[in-house]
Amino acid sequence: MNPNQNKFIIEEAMVSFVRFPLIVMLFLVAAFSGVNIASNDDQVLNKREFNPTLDGRWIGNGISYGAYRDGESPDQNLTSKDNILEDLLIIAKHWNLIRLYGSDLQSKNILEVIKDNNLPIRVMLGAWLDGHKSEQENDEQIRLAIEFANRFKQIVVAVNVGNEIFVDWSWHRVNDMDKVIDQIRQVRAAIKQPVTVSDDYNFWNKLNAKKVADELDFICLHGYALWNSQQLKQGLEWTKSIHQDIQSRHPDHKIAFCETGWATSKVSTGNNDEARLMVGKVGENEQAFFFTQYNNWVNQNKLVSFYFSSFDENWKGGFDGENPMAKAEKHWGLYKSDRSPKKSMR
């Protein structure tokens, strides 16, 4: 259309305003001026920055924390606040940022210990969603995440809605993505902190991941070189390549590396995933090698990260098989379950 014709039509429409309903006028202006009248769902998210600091100092190099000692688990025998304080004093020597996975009594106790003792620790709080749980149980996680984020707003610096709930190999996978998006929106509308979802790179590299990413302030990425058949010497380069790949797929998002690490034990025989997929050598020396390289990379690039993990958790991975206590799931910690340091931390 000729620009002069365009201008003439708009002027005529303005003169005739009294004869046209307002909605018609809006669409006329949009049609001839290129304005996009979009619904709220179509608007670009105004992202909240996730750049954790404490007293003006960057603390983005964090670590995951599970407060479960031997004989304890999420289903029984929650640890004491005295034990939590002991753990957090160990952690605070090296990290000022921790990741918690659920919103429950254990997380409440941890947040209270931080507050009551004025510890220099900030928290990315989780809402644990599970496809095997009832809708009411998952909704309670969302409710408590909102409650804790607001009650401990000086401590909770971000909230994670769901952990590995979309990647296709997840045991607790959630099939209803739209329901989770509603929960993300519910959390984000009720708190001031940035909101994310944590998942494996094999979800974030899929086309449908954009639907979730569009709802988030930043993306939480998981990627384990050891689980992906990498030898130790290639571990960091593989890890870097995964971060770069996901960043290229989601260029408008900050990509935090929210899980990676190197185990100090594995089951090497039998028909199991560890024996099949974990071809890299494991042990304290190997963990120290990977951790040192990864830690330097994170600090040099000011990459927000939650290394996995602070302490071994022997309740994980089950107790089946010929050598259940050697399972890798129990041995990702930089400290043993009795809180003694492994080589990385000595």
Beta strands, then each sheet from edge to edge (+ up, - down):
strand 1: 53-54
strand 2: 57-58
strand 3: 61-64
strand 4: 97-99
strand 5: 122-127
strand 6: 156-163
strand 7: 195-200
strand 8: 219-222
strand 9: 255-259
strand 10: 305-307
sheet 1: 1+ 2-
sheet 2: 9+ 8+ 7+ 6+ 5+ 4+ 3+ 10+
end
